Each structure stands twice: as C-alpha cells, then as structure tokens.
Amino acid sequence: MAILPSNVRFGGSLYGIPRAEKIKALLSPRNLTRLAGITLMEARTGRLATNFRSFVAGTIAGMGLANDARLKDALYERGIETTVYSFWGMGIGMLVPWIRPRISSVNLRLHRYDLYEEESGYLPFRPGLFRRTDRILAISESSRRYLLEKYPREKLAEKIEIRRLGSAAPLEPEVPLSERTGDEEAGRIIVSCSYVIPVKRVARILDALEKIPGDTPLTWIHFGGGILEEELRNRASAQIRPGLSIQIRGATPHEEIIDYYRTHKIAAFVNVSASEGVPVSIMEAISYGIPVVATDVGGTAEIVGGPLKTGELVPADFTQDELAEKLLHVLSAAPGTYTPKELWANRYNAVVNAEATASLIASKP
C-alpha cells in the first residue's frame, strides 16, 4: 500500500452505503428542499419525463453518498475551510449537487463517459450538478465546446477551465534505441493499445495493414483484451499479407507495455476508436517519441496531427484505404518529420499538469 503524505488522510470508500442511510438521506428536510429545486431544473430541460427512473436512481445514489457520516465529518468540520474536487462527473461525482453551501469551492473534472450524453446515454441532473460547481475542469478544448453548446442556459463559460490530463515521464532505455539491433528482423513495428470492444474497432487496423504494399515487413502488436478478442485472433490467423506478423498480446500489465515502448523501436501507434476524450494511451505513446495515426474524434485532434508533428489523423468514418495511406505516410516519413515527445513535454506531462491543477483548486474561484 502506498504511503500517504503526513497531511493526507484516507477516509475509505463511500460505496456500499447501507439502505437505511440512503432512506435517511431522502427524508432529510434539507435534501428534500434541494431535490425540489433540482427536479424543477431537470423538468425545464424536457428530459425528466423520458428519463424519470434514471433520474430517481441517480438521486438516491447521489443523496446517499453525500449523507455518509465520514464524508460529512470531513466536509463540514468547524473552523476548517473545505474545497471539494471530484475527478469524475458520474459515480462519486453524483453527490456534488447535494453538498451544502458552506463549502469554499467545488471543482468538477469531466472526461468522456461523464460528459457526452450522445454516447453514454442520459446523465442525471446536469443543470443541478453544474450550478453547484464553482469550476468545471475540462480535459480538452473539444469538451469545453461541447459543454457550452449542450448547456447554453447554464452560462458555463466563466466556470470552465481547460486542465489537461497527462502521463508519467518516459523511462529511459538502457541502450539507446538507435543502437539496438534485432527489431529490424520483425520489420517496422506498429503498436495499438485498447480494449477489444466494438467502440475501439481494433480489427479495422488489420484491414488497413493488409492494404499496405507487401514489400516492407511489418509487425503489428496489440495490447489489450475484451469481448471481441477471440474474434480478433481468428481474424488475425486468417490474414494472408506476405511479411505481416501479428501478435495479439491480450490483457497486459501496464508496466510491461511501458517497458516494451522503452526497449523497442516502434514505427507507429494506431488508435481507430469511434469515440474518445483525449486518450492516455496516445499520451504515453508520444512520450516515447512514437508517432500516432488516430481517428479525429473527441479531443484527439488536440494531441495528434501533422501541424503538431505528432502523427496523422483520419476521419471518424475512415475507409481502410485512408487508414492504410496515413500509416504508410508515417512509416515512410523522413527523420524529424514527427517530434511527438516535444508536445508531450509541453502539454501532457502528468506531474506538471497535476501541480498546475492542484494550484488552481487551492485558489479562490
């Protein structure tokens, strides 16, 4: 177990609250008054009637979480000025609308599943959540635009701050990759890393690789498992392109993936997901200087692209020929065409970003 700093106290998990505590929360006069206001706000959006059961379920969960005795003792300790930071806008973030007014500031971070209703489905009491929040930390410019367009009545412009995520600093190889031998035997190495589920469309990478001219040996390595993994393996075993080697690694410990990046010369990283926020997998790839080919979805265009010198984008509804063309472009690019590690250092260093976010949260709104 990690050793916490002397000024940090772990309060435990808020999940698994007894039913009696949830009922007690529902019967609280303060919560009932707050519920009336949130319900009215939700009704005005026109979403309440068609999502009533989900609204009720979210209300019970949020009020129950906010009623946890340990949380209340920590939040409302007399003589202490308290700031709240919720890393997610769903899950534990559902307690935010029920936090009492005496809190100094409430800060809410939004990513993807807790933001894009068109993909995730109904997200309960968004107006009430946003009105109780002093700052909304968006992970990309794309998410900021979405919030402003989706919720114009809430006047969120002054609340939203772009606060990007990031990945850890890359580990240095024991031997410079330029001096390594052996990788050439496998040909140019192309890597992907994601769950093997419908939204990730991993099999389409193979479709594109088979369209790349066969005069250059290629190795495709995919890290990650999921419900479509067996189907992907069957598809890979049936491929017929000469010189294409495929390794479906399945679920792989994170440290093993990072060690592979550290110790191999990788020609390209590929992400063809139909939906993304700003993928941490891409942040990690560019931190190791790996150029990326990815779909132009969510905030991916803020981390991948020719002008950024990190790689190339394909449309969300790309054809296999388009993906093959961009992959071939990256594979054949002259040295210095892409300098992805520079963007990582300037924009996606997790330590730098975390310190900046902590300073923001600690300041007055």
Order of alpha helices (4+ residues) and beta strands (2+ residues): alpha-alpha-alpha-alpha-beta-beta-alpha-alpha-beta-alpha-beta-beta-alpha-beta-alpha-beta-alpha-beta-alpha-beta-beta-alpha-alpha-alpha
